Amino acid sequence: MHKVKKYLVSLLSVVLLIASLAGCGSKSPSDLIVGRWIFEEDSTSGFEFFSDGDAIGFNGDDSDEANWSISEDSLKLSNPYGDDTLLFSIEELTEDRLVLSMEGTDQELVLNKDKE
C-alpha cells in the first residue's frame, strides 16, 4: 500500500509539472505586445505599449499618446480622445517581431522589440 501511495504521488507531481510547463509557453497577444517596438527601417521611430492599454508613438524626439486594444488578428490604436483611430491587421506577433498591415494597402509595418 505504501508503494502504491508513493507511486501515485510521484505520478501526480509529474502531471502537474507538465501541465504548468505547457501553460507557460503560450502568451496572449496582449501580453506579447507590451514593451517598446522599433521600426525595422527607422530605429528612431516606433511604439511603446503599456499593460494598462496606454501607448506612446514616437518619432525621434516627438511623441504622441494613444490607447490600444488587441485581438488575435487586429490592433486598434486611438488617440486619448477617441476621435482618431487606426486599425491594423496583425500579420505576425512574436516576442521579438511585430508585423502589421493596414486594410486597403499592401504596405507592411515591421517592428522589432527593443532589447534595451
C-alpha positions in Angstrom: 0.0 0.0 0.0 2.9 2.4 0.8 4.5 1.7 -2.6 1.2 2.5 -4.4 0.8 5.8 -2.5 4.3 6.8 -3.3 3.8 5.9 -7.0 0.6 8.0 -7.2 2.2 11.0 -5.5 5.1 10.8 -8.0 2.8 10.4 -10.9 0.7 13.4 -9.8 3.8 15.5 -9.4 4.9 14.7 -12.9 1.4 15.5 -14.4 1.3 18.8 -12.5 4.8 19.8 -13.7 3.9 19.0 -17.3 0.7 21.0 -17.1 2.4 24.0 -15.6 5.1 24.0 -18.2 2.6 23.7 -21.0 0.7 26.7 -19.7 3.8 28.9 -19.6 4.6 28.5 -23.3 1.8 30.4 -24.8 1.3 34.1 -24.2 -1.7 36.1 -25.3 -1.4 38.8 -27.9 -2.0 41.5 -25.1 1.0 40.0 -23.2 3.2 39.8 -26.2 2.7 43.3 -27.4 3.6 45.1 -24.1 7.0 46.8 -24.5 9.0 49.1 -26.8 8.8 48.3 -30.5 11.2 49.9 -33.1 10.6 50.1 -36.8 12.9 47.9 -38.7 13.7 50.6 -41.2 14.0 53.5 -38.8 15.3 52.9 -35.3 14.3 56.3 -34.1 10.5 55.6 -34.6 8.1 53.1 -33.1 5.6 52.4 -30.4 5.7 51.6 -26.7 2.7 49.6 -25.4 1.9 49.5 -21.7 -0.1 46.8 -20.0 -2.9 49.3 -19.0 -3.9 50.0 -22.6 -1.9 53.2 -23.0 0.7 53.6 -25.7 3.2 56.2 -26.9 4.1 56.6 -30.6 7.5 58.2 -31.1 9.5 59.6 -34.0 12.8 61.0 -32.9 12.2 63.5 -30.1 8.4 63.8 -30.9 5.9 61.6 -29.3 2.1 61.2 -29.1 -0.1 59.4 -26.6 -2.5 56.7 -27.7 -4.7 53.9 -26.4 -4.6 50.4 -27.7 -6.6 47.2 -27.8 -5.8 43.9 -29.4 -7.4 40.7 -30.5 -5.8 37.6 -32.2 -5.6 39.3 -35.6 -6.1 43.1 -35.2 -4.6 46.0 -33.3 -6.5 49.2 -32.7 -4.8 52.5 -31.9 -6.7 55.6 -31.0 -5.8 59.0 -29.6 -6.8 59.5 -25.9 -9.9 61.5 -27.1 -11.2 58.6 -29.2 -11.7 60.7 -32.3 -8.9 59.3 -34.4 -8.5 55.6 -34.8 -6.2 53.3 -36.8 -7.0 49.6 -37.3 -4.1 47.3 -38.2 -4.2 43.6 -39.2 -1.6 41.6 -37.3 0.4 39.5 -39.8 2.9 38.3 -37.2 3.4 38.8 -33.4 6.1 37.0 -31.5 8.2 38.0 -28.5 10.6 39.8 -30.8 8.8 40.8 -34.0 5.6 42.6 -34.9 4.3 42.9 -38.5 1.2 45.0 -39.2 -0.7 45.9 -42.3 -3.4 48.4 -42.9 -6.6 47.4 -44.7 -6.7 48.7 -48.3 -2.9 49.0 -48.6 -0.2 46.5 -49.4 2.3 48.1 -47.1 3.6 46.2 -44.1 5.0 47.8 -41.0 7.8 45.7 -39.5 8.8 46.4 -35.9 11.3 44.6 -33.6 11.2 44.5 -29.8 13.7 46.9 -28.3 16.1 44.8 -26.2 17.3 47.7 -24.1 
